[in-house]
Amino acid sequence: MKKLLLLAALISLCAPGFCKEKSMAELNPDFENALTQAVKPKNEGSFGYKKETPCFVLFHFSDIHGDALEFRRYAEFLNKYDKYFDGAVCTGDLVTNTCNDDFSYWGKTKGHEKIMLTIGNHDTIIDWENRTGSVWDNQLPMEEVYNRYMKPHIDNWGAVYEAGKTYYYKDFDSKKIRFIAIDCMLRAKIDAAAEKGQLRWFKKTLDGAKEKGYTVVAANHFPVRNSRGLACNFTEGEYRESGWYEEFAAYQAAVDEYMKAGGEFACWLGGHDHCDYLCYNTNYPEQLDICIAATNRRQNEQYSAMMRVEGLKSQDVANCLIVDTSVKTLKIIRLGADSDSRLRQCHGLAIDYKTREIINQY
């Protein structure tokens, strides 16, 4: 009997260790070393470092679909490595299915204050099934979307915004980066005034970046239209005939004009497709778009070749995006799921964002 009691006591002491959830940091032990190397300044011979603008470092995830557990894990990771990140963004689809679903998890999560967001299609749709007309005619107006998702949190971000508007920008002055977030759900046939207002604001905001000599990173839920996927390990698709959000072509045209006038543009960021997609519009080949697989594990597996297993590294999926303006390079360090059923490895990638030349991937 004494032996049984002793055994039970030992099991009770050990059980918490066996059951304890591994954090995102524990499952990605090489992150700090990889990032330290990725942001190293360019050498200037043997006499030290040339004084360059430091790299901009952003934590990017998307399509959380109400997964409060995963959101908590990301916030904890950001808190642990706060000194390395300039910012963080979730590019839409914050709720499970429709705007009536719970979003309270966001404000209840410690560390949410530093995470910016953009609006996705699920965040505005009122009812997918019981509707009349197109699904796009059945969504919240912009001001209600702002009040629900942004008003409680946007003051934490240090962004420049207008109350009631679901678009904003933030300047990272030491990195000479302007981060611009737009709302892809402002459809002209639903709210023409809001769509035209956002486009005018977007062009003005681009002009402001050019005047300051800042490079632009833009965030938007949907992938770019008429896009071609780059042949690399961060691309699960090859070509998209059209894509969502017809009005988006006007924003790509605006960026094209901005670049022709001498403005610097690094990339678009997005999600929506629930799989990795590094692509560009064939009409605007200098505008790279980096779309990431879904945070929500179950919904990710519906569309991606990646298996997501709780308790293993593949439980999470996020990108650490590094913009090195001194050499016109984008670098990605994958956090979490970094291989799939085809043994495609996507641990990291570096690409010239002007020429689309892949410098390295592993």
C-alpha positions in Angstrom: 0.0 0.0 0.0 2.8 2.4 0.9 4.4 1.8 -2.5 1.1 2.5 -4.2 0.7 5.8 -2.3 4.3 6.8 -3.1 3.7 6.0 -6.8 0.5 8.1 -6.8 2.4 11.0 -5.2 5.1 10.8 -7.8 2.6 10.7 -10.6 0.8 13.7 -9.1 4.0 15.7 -9.0 5.1 14.8 -12.5 1.7 15.1 -14.2 1.7 18.9 -14.4 5.0 18.8 -16.3 3.6 16.2 -18.7 0.4 18.2 -19.2 1.9 21.6 -19.4 1.3 23.3 -22.8 4.5 24.2 -24.6 4.6 27.9 -25.5 5.2 29.2 -29.0 8.7 30.3 -27.9 9.5 26.8 -26.6 8.4 25.3 -29.9 10.5 27.8 -31.9 13.8 27.7 -30.1 15.9 28.9 -33.1 13.9 32.1 -33.6 16.1 34.5 -31.6 19.3 33.3 -33.3 17.7 33.5 -36.8 16.3 37.0 -36.3 19.6 38.3 -34.8 21.4 37.2 -38.0 18.6 38.5 -40.3 18.8 42.0 -39.0 22.6 42.3 -39.1 23.8 45.5 -40.8 25.5 45.3 -44.2 29.3 45.0 -43.9 31.6 47.9 -44.9 34.8 46.0 -45.5 36.8 45.3 -42.4 36.2 48.7 -40.8 32.9 48.0 -39.2 29.4 48.6 -40.4 28.1 51.2 -42.8 25.5 53.3 -41.2 22.2 52.0 -42.7 18.6 52.3 -41.7 17.8 49.5 -39.3 15.5 46.7 -40.4 11.8 46.9 -39.8 10.5 43.8 -38.0 6.8 42.9 -38.0 4.8 39.9 -36.6 2.1 38.9 -39.1 -0.7 36.4 -38.8 -4.2 36.2 -40.2 -7.6 34.5 -40.2 -7.8 33.8 -36.5 -11.6 33.0 -36.8 -12.2 33.3 -33.0 -9.4 31.0 -31.9 -8.8 32.7 -28.6 -6.2 30.1 -27.5 -4.0 30.7 -30.5 -4.3 34.5 -30.1 -3.1 34.2 -26.5 -0.1 32.2 -27.6 0.9 34.8 -30.1 0.5 37.6 -27.6 2.7 35.7 -25.1 5.3 35.2 -27.9 5.3 39.0 -28.7 5.6 39.8 -25.0 8.7 37.6 -24.7 10.4 39.0 -27.7 9.1 42.5 -27.5 12.5 44.1 -27.9 12.8 42.7 -31.4 9.4 43.6 -32.9 8.4 47.0 -34.2 4.8 45.9 -34.5 2.3 43.2 -35.1 -0.8 42.8 -37.3 -3.6 40.4 -37.9 -4.9 40.8 -41.4 -8.6 40.1 -40.9 -11.2 37.4 -40.2 -11.1 38.0 -36.5 -14.4 36.2 -35.7 -15.5 32.6 -36.4 -18.1 33.1 -39.1 -20.1 36.3 -39.0 -20.0 39.7 -37.3 -22.4 38.4 -34.6 -19.8 36.0 -33.3 -17.7 36.7 -30.2 -14.8 39.1 -30.4 -14.4 39.8 -26.7 -11.4 37.4 -26.5 -9.3 40.1 -28.1 -9.6 42.7 -25.4 -9.4 40.1 -22.6 -5.9 38.8 -23.8 -2.9 40.3 -22.1 -0.7 41.9 -24.8 -3.4 42.6 -27.3 -2.6 46.3 -27.1 0.3 46.1 -29.5 -1.5 44.0 -32.2 -3.0 46.0 -35.0 -5.7 44.6 -37.2 -7.4 44.9 -40.6 -11.0 44.0 -41.5 -11.8 40.7 -43.2 -15.0 39.5 -45.0 -16.2 37.4 -42.0 -15.9 40.4 -39.8 -18.6 42.4 -41.6 -21.0 39.8 -43.0 -24.3 39.7 -40.9 -25.7 36.4 -42.0 -24.3 34.1 -44.7 -27.5 32.0 -45.1 -30.6 34.0 -44.3 -30.1 36.9 -46.7 -31.6 38.6 -49.7 -29.4 39.4 -52.7 -25.6 39.1 -52.8 -23.6 38.3 -49.7 -21.9 41.6 -50.2 -25.2 43.4 -49.7 -25.6 41.9 -46.3 -22.8 43.5 -44.2 -22.3 46.1 -41.5 -21.6 49.7 -42.6 -18.1 51.1 -42.0 -18.9 53.0 -38.9 -20.4 50.0 -37.1 -17.4 47.9 -38.1 -15.1 50.6 -36.7 -17.1 50.7 -33.4 -17.0 46.9 -33.0 -13.4 46.1 -33.9 -11.3 49.2 -33.8 -12.7 51.9 -31.5 -11.8 49.9 -28.3 -8.2 49.3 -29.4 -6.9 51.7 -32.0 -5.6 54.3 -29.5 -3.1 51.6 -28.3 -1.4 51.4 -31.7 0.0 54.8 -32.1 -1.7 55.1 -35.5 -2.9 58.1 -37.4 -6.7 57.6 -38.0 -10.0 59.2 -38.2 -12.8 58.1 -35.8 -15.4 56.0 -37.7 -13.0 55.0 -40.5 -11.6 51.5 -40.7 -8.3 52.5 -42.3 -5.2 54.0 -40.8 -1.5 54.3 -41.0 1.5 54.3 -38.6 5.0 55.6 -39.2 7.9 53.8 -37.7 10.3 56.8 -37.9 13.5 55.1 -36.9 13.0 52.5 -39.6 11.7 54.9 -42.2 8.6 52.7 -42.8 5.0 53.8 -43.2 2.6 51.0 -42.5 -0.8 51.5 -44.2 -3.9 49.4 -43.4 -7.0 49.5 -45.7 -10.5 47.9 -45.4 -11.1 45.6 -48.3 -14.8 45.3 -47.4 -15.7 48.9 -48.5 -17.3 47.8 -51.8 -18.3 50.6 -54.1 -21.8 49.0 -54.8 -22.5 49.0 -51.1 -20.9 52.2 -49.8 -19.5 54.2 -52.7 -18.8 57.3 -50.6 -16.7 55.2 -48.1 -14.8 53.5 -50.9 -14.0 56.7 -52.7 -13.0 58.3 -49.4 -10.6 55.5 -48.6 -9.0 55.6 -52.0 -8.5 59.4 -51.8 -7.0 58.9 -48.3 -4.8 56.1 -49.6 -3.3 58.2 -52.4 -2.7 61.1 -50.0 -1.1 58.8 -47.5 1.2 57.4 -50.1 2.2 60.9 -51.2 3.0 61.6 -47.5 5.3 58.6 -47.3 7.2 59.7 -50.5 7.7 63.2 -49.1 9.2 61.8 -45.9 11.3 59.3 -47.8 9.6 56.3 -46.1 9.1 52.8 -47.6 5.5 51.6 -47.5 4.2 48.3 -46.2 0.5 47.9 -46.9 -2.0 45.5 -45.2 -5.3 44.2 -46.7 -7.2 41.0 -46.0 -7.6 39.8 -49.6 -4.8 38.7 -51.9 -4.1 40.9 -54.9 -6.2 40.2 -58.0 -5.0 38.5 -61.2 -1.9 37.3 -59.4 0.8 34.9 -60.2 2.5 32.9 -57.4 6.3 32.9 -57.2 7.9 29.5 -57.5 9.1 29.2 -53.9 8.4 27.3 -50.8 6.1 30.0 -49.4 3.7 29.6 -52.3 1.0 26.9 -52.4 -0.8 28.2 -55.5 0.3 29.3 -58.9 -2.2 31.6 -60.5 -5.5 33.4 -59.5 -7.6 34.5 -62.4 -9.4 37.4 -60.6 -9.8 37.1 -56.9 -11.9 39.0 -54.5 -12.5 42.7 -54.2 -12.8 44.2 -57.6 -12.0 47.7 -56.3 -8.5 46.6 -55.2 -7.2 47.2 -58.7 -7.5 51.0 -58.1 -5.2 50.7 -55.0 -2.6 48.7 -57.0 -2.8 51.4 -59.7 -2.3 54.1 -57.0 0.8 52.3 -55.7 2.1 52.0 -59.2 1.8 55.7 -59.7 3.5 56.3 -56.4 6.4 54.1 -57.3 6.8 55.7 -60.8 7.0 59.1 -59.0 9.9 57.8 -56.9 8.1 56.2 -53.9 9.4 53.0 -52.3 7.0 50.1 -51.8 8.0 46.9 -50.0 4.9 44.6 -50.1 1.2 44.0 -49.5 0.3 41.7 -46.5 -2.8 39.6 -46.4 -4.5 36.3 -45.7 -8.0 35.0 -46.6 -7.0 32.0 -48.7 -5.9 30.0 -45.6 -2.7 29.0 -47.2 0.7 30.5 -47.9 0.9 32.6 -51.1 3.8 34.8 -52.2 2.5 36.5 -55.4 2.3 39.5 -57.6 -0.2 41.0 -60.0 1.1 40.5 -63.6 0.2 44.1 -64.4 2.1 45.4 -61.3 5.0 43.0 -60.9 7.0 45.1 -58.5 4.2 44.9 -55.9 4.8 41.7 -53.9 1.9 40.2 -51.8 2.6 38.0 -48.9 -0.4 36.0 -47.8 -0.2 33.7 -44.8 -2.0 30.5 -43.8 -4.9 30.7 -41.3 -4.2 30.9 -37.6 -7.3 28.8 -37.0 -5.9 25.2 -37.2 -9.1 23.4 -38.4 -9.9 26.0 -41.1 -6.2 26.1 -42.2 -6.2 22.3 -42.9 -9.2 22.7 -45.2 -7.2 24.6 -47.8 -3.5 24.1 -47.0 -1.2 21.1 -47.4 0.0 21.7 -43.8 -1.1 19.5 -41.0 -1.5 21.4 -37.7 -0.9 19.4 -34.6 -1.5 20.7 -31.1 1.6 20.5 -28.9 4.0 20.3 -31.8 5.7 23.2 -33.7 3.0 23.0 -36.3 0.3 24.2 -33.8 1.1 27.8 -34.6 1.6 29.7 -37.9 2.9 33.2 -38.1 5.5 35.1 -40.0 8.2 37.4 -38.8 8.6 39.8 -41.7 11.8 41.8 -42.0 12.1 44.7 -44.3 15.7 45.7 -45.1 15.3 49.0 -47.0 19.1 49.4 -47.4 19.3 46.5 -49.8 15.6 46.3 -50.9 15.1 42.9 -49.3 12.2 41.2 -47.7 13.0 38.4 -45.3 10.5 35.9 -43.7 11.2 33.8 -40.7 8.4 31.2 -40.2 7.1 30.7 -36.7 5.3 27.4 -36.3 4.2 25.1 -39.2 7.1 25.1 -41.6 6.6 21.9 -43.7 3.7 20.1 -45.3 2.5 16.8 -46.8 4.7 17.4 -49.9 7.8 17.9 -47.6 7.8 21.6 -48.7 10.1 23.4 -46.2 9.4 27.0 -45.4 11.6 27.9 -42.5 12.8 31.2 -44.0 13.1 33.2 -47.2 14.9 36.3 -48.5 13.7 38.1 -51.7 14.6 41.3 -53.5 11.3 43.2 -53.4 12.2 45.2 -56.5 13.2 42.4 -58.9 11.3 39.4 -57.3 14.7 37.6 -57.3 14.7 34.9 -54.5 18.0 35.3 -52.7 17.7 32.4 -50.4 15.1 29.9 -49.0 15.5 27.1 -46.6 
